[in-house]
Amino acid sequence: PIELHHPRRHHVAMATDDCGVALVGGEHGEVVEIVQPDSADNWTSVAWSHAESVPVRNAGIHRLSDGRGFVVGGRNSDGQANLHTWLIDPRTESTRRGPTIPLAGGVIDPLLFQSVLGVVVAGGERWTREGPRPLYGACILQPDTGRAWRIPDGSTPGIRKVALDTGTGGLKLLGGYRFLSRTEARRLGTPTALVLSD
């Protein structure tokens, strides 16, 4: 087994150019660390000591074409979804803030995809006092320019959806589930949790 510098749960991971894995965020894991093989093929963990922390859990991560990681959203230590993004660079062991997510309430566990315009944030969820709620809409983020804008999302709102590439430059979000408030469930005559089949 590989001994980590910090026990982690609800973190994100990304492959690095040197056959390692970057571990970001998670409970008790605000420091980025890289798990990689040494010259004798023994796996070790190296924590970044001088980089800005990334204090989130249940975020999303997307590997950019230049090998950097783009960390999006997640939950703060108080359990609330956040609107922050971070760029992590395994080559320089550095982190910096990226653009702000333009989705009200932030996003937890987002689906991230590269498009010609930037990184698409779709799916995911946000948290309220009544628990997880679906995200309404999607957005595109440009990590280096700091630009961010909302785009329409025509799918049925739900959490834990699966995304399929349409082959024509689009995405189709399928399935998932949705929690209803007690009032809405009574009005519809359904349970508070619905499984979606679109």
Steps between C-alpha positions, in 0.01 A plus 500: 500500500596862442511718810346841433597820681133564574213250524260585218138447419289683241812622316568518127792342314674570170778320310823699469755498216755301704275195562382641831161593638415840648261483799310821565265600781290261703442488872825587683672533163533869420861453389556363150714187492642288220523123519773383262753221447862559602804368310450153656128494405392546861199730529542803725290800592639854478297787649531848352623712788500847344187495282169667589263248656191378317250465788218310330348156484269354235646731234557416133836493324584525131847440358588777255699429183818648653491261800356742755189412698190719517314445830137617495252556782460256785395539859665728756580384853154625609334269244384776266565492126749759383552709188880467484735337252874433524775423250757250627833446324683176591818615321545808720304372802289815493133588533312818417139609493310477173174662385191516722220256411196695372242256641295608802572285803827355366543142381592169664619193303478672160541329164783675311573485126735679264343697215649737246384792718631372833407253773127420514350455848178297487313271736605502861296622791468777755406470868217666689366449851279226355795311348634460146326686220564490125691767317293714264704588196862444407798723433826531310820600679824618340771419756769736368293801394272493805189521280189314609144498369177306541356288221151347479460140613188347347511174695269413788666635817654217702812396686749220427424505129708327233622698200531363147689664216255545209780488241394839366669716763218472753428310819189316609439468874305188595344343808588605851262575780333797659388582853173686545399714794232342718252758372577423135488123561158529667372717214616244242409197711852353468787408732758771578763321287433438130710291259514669160484298180551761228 
